[in-house]
Amino acid sequence: MDYLDYMQMTRSQQIGYKIKTFFLGIPNAIKTIFLYIGYFFKSVFLFIGNGFKRYGLRFVQGDMATKLSYVIMGAGNIAHKQIMKGLIFLAAEVAYFIFMINFGMTYVSKIYSFGVQVDPDDPSLLVDGVVGNVPIQYEVDPIFGLKKIANADTADDSNKILLFFTLTLMISIAFFVIYIVNTKSAFATQEIIQEGRKPMSFVEEMKMFLDERYHITLLTLPIVLLMIFNILPIVFTIFMAFTNYDKTHNAFNRLYWWVGFQNFADVFYKSSEKSYTFGKVLLWTLVWAVFATFSNYILGIVLALLINKKDIKYKGFWRTMFVITSAVPQFVTLLVMRLLLDNQGIINAMMGTSIRFLSDTGWARVSVIVVNMWIGIPYTMLSVSGILMNIPEDLYESARIDGANAVQQFTKITLPYISFVMTPYLISTFVGNINNFNVIYFLTGGAPVPVDYSAGAGSTDLLVTWLYKLTVSEQDYKLAAVIGIIVFVLCATGSLITFNMSKATKNEEEFS
């Protein structure tokens, strides 16, 4: 359909056409995402392949000192008169091997079995149910076919094994990067000498980190902290999703072990209770995200349009009054609303009713959406107000000259402009509402709890609040890890698809 055909449609037909185009475009958007993923992995494999190729070429073309640096880090730099730099590489290698011998290998060797095991066929280890005067219990490991020590001081801590294995893995990756830098540095120094030039001294290289390489100096500490406090927990959680870590298999009770994709199978189809609960919570999470996002978006636009009308006086006063609601800390507002909406709260007392705003499934879901509107509309109103002030007035003047009425001006100028600018905000708000912990937790706590739900989930629980309950109350850490991975995949995939389908991406320069 060309532009003229589209303009000849009625407004309802245009809306229907846009909705149809959106849903028809979803398969192409998904295809594009998978193509991007394919290109990403292709690039990764090419990068790794080219890296090994260059690694081999450096060894083949390197002199004896460069070849020696492949075994003894820093040897090439030391031989090429870069003593301090070579010693730093050598110190890194020595420190890594000391770390692995005294710490890392202990946990790498145990990661497969997750701890001390007793062979039931070895009678020397089974004397009246004790090991070294320590009482023990046994539990069959379905994978290894062995019995594991439980409630014993001699038993390993599986949680500690997994955590320190993850730490060892990340340190090993960091060491590998340093090792590759060492070989590149040795070869580069060799080439400089072969060209008749003098390699930079250690002091000269250090000065570069305060000049053209200053960005490395500034970013090193934040990246290290990011790896420790963000990447490490994420990798640890991903590993945990493939274990049976829960309140009956934990560091203080029994060892846990690998179970493969069993937890994912339980969530999606194998366990009827878990899959049913997951489906219900996921459906409500998506319904909540849609209503919470678009109610704030639409009503925020309406409010901004009302306040910004030319004949409205005291615009600053009205904006200030609505912004006050967002100036109060969110959790304070939510706790006050919880008191107001309680079964014996002020609202029921004033109306002489006994409506169960927070204890009936239907009322509770409506209540959290309405309260979220009270909290979220002012933010949208402020954003839209800024956009309205920046729409060129000559667009409206041209439209009025052409005979456009107020509705046509809104649908042809105002709304497209707002939508174009606000689409990234809308997507981020939708993702934020999927993970909107505060509104649900402080208002209903996930209640009420239906009898057919399992693992402590409630009818107003989102995936993120259910995840919190699984870790704090239910101590079902393996299921919580699976839910966390699903939430990440859901948010990342949805964001990529919708953002790539938006005009803000396709027509980046349209409103510039």
Secondary structure, DSSP 8 states (H G I E B T S, - for coil): --HHHHHTS-HHHHHHHHHHHHHHHHHHHHHHHHHHHHHHHHHHHHHHHHHHHHHHHHHHHS-HHHHHTTTSTTHHHHHTT-HHHHHHHHHHHHHHHHHIIIIIHHHHTTTTTTS-EE-TT-GGG-BTTEETTEE-EEEE-TTT--EEEES-TTS--HHHHHHHHHHHHHHHHHHHHHHHHHHHHHHHHHHHHHTT-----HHHHHHHTTTTTHHHHHHHHHHHHHIIIIIHHHHHHHHHTTB--BTTBSTTTB---B-TTHHHHIIIIISHHHHHHHHHHHHHHHHHHHHHHHHHHHHHHHHHHHHT-TT---HHHHHHHHHHHHHS-HHHHHHHHHHHTSTTSHHHHHHT----TTTSHHHHHHHHHHHHHHHHHHHHHHHHHHHHHTS-HHHHHHHHHTT--HHHHIIIIIHHHHHHHHHHHHHHHHHHHHT-HHHHHHHTTT----TT--TT--TT--HHHHHHHHHHTS--HHHHHHHHHHHHHHHHHHHHHHHHHSHHHHTTTTT-
